[in-house]
Amino acid sequence: MGPDGLGNVLRDVSEQLRPIFDAGQAGGELRKDIPVDVAIWQVIGPLAGLRITYLHGNASKADIEHAKTLAKTRLKTVAQSLSQPTNIEE
């Protein structure tokens, strides 16, 4: 898959995620001060980088495990940054 192929995939994924992110903002679960397009790219952009860097045809088992760890950490971090803060008193 060449650069145009990857670009097309990322655009398609972005379009598929838009209704989910729109609903999250409308329901108050996602921050409204971050545009949906930016929020989506915060999720898929780094994952695409992991795909290219670690999950290529010559990837070792160690590369794959490292990519999984990075992806899980990235998704947790971006979920925290995009989520609407709650006012829970401790």
N, C-alpha and C positions, 0 to 999 in steps of 0.2 A: 504494500500500500504506500503510495507516494504521498508527498505533502498535501496535494489537493484531496486525496482520499481521506487522510486524517482530518483535514479541515472540514470536509463535508460531514464526516462522522460527528465531529464536535458540534457543528452547527445543528445537525439533526437531533443530537442528544439535548442540546440547549433548548430547542423548540419543544421537545417532548417534556422537559422538566418545567417549562414556563407555567403551565396551568397549576402544577403542584405548588410552585413557589408563590404564584399569585394567590392561591387559596390560603397558603400559610400566612401571607401578609394580611389578607382580608380577615382571617380568623384571629389575628393578633398573636400568632405563634412566632412569626418572623419579624424582625425589625423593619420598620417602614422607612427608616432613614437611609437604607442601603437599597439602591435600585435593583430590581429583580435580575436584570441582565448581569449586573456586577456580582450579585450573590451566586448566580449559577456558575459564572466563570471562576469564582473563588472555590467552588467545588470541583468542577471538571478540569480546569486548566492544570493544576498540579498533578492530578491523576493521569492526564495525558503525558505529562513529563515523565512520570514514573513508568508508564507503558513504554515509552521510547527508550529510556535509560536502562531499565532493569528487566523488562519483560519481552525482550527481543528473541529472535530465533536461536541465539547462542547462550541464552540465560542459563546460569547454573541453578541448582536447588537453593544455594545460598542467596543468589540474586533474587529469586522469587520470594523467599522468606523475608528478605530485607524489604522488598517492595511492599509486601503485605503489611509489615510492621509500620512502614512509613505511611501507607494509605490509611490504615486504621487511626494512626495518630493525627493525620491531616483531617480526616473526616470528623473526629472528635473535636479538634480545635476549631474547625470552621463551623460546626454545629453550635458550639458555645458562642462564637462571635456573631452568628446570625440570629440566634434565638433572642426573643424578646425577654429582657430581664424581668424577673418576678420580684415582688416586694414581700418576701417571706421574712418575718421577724424571727430571730433565733432566741 
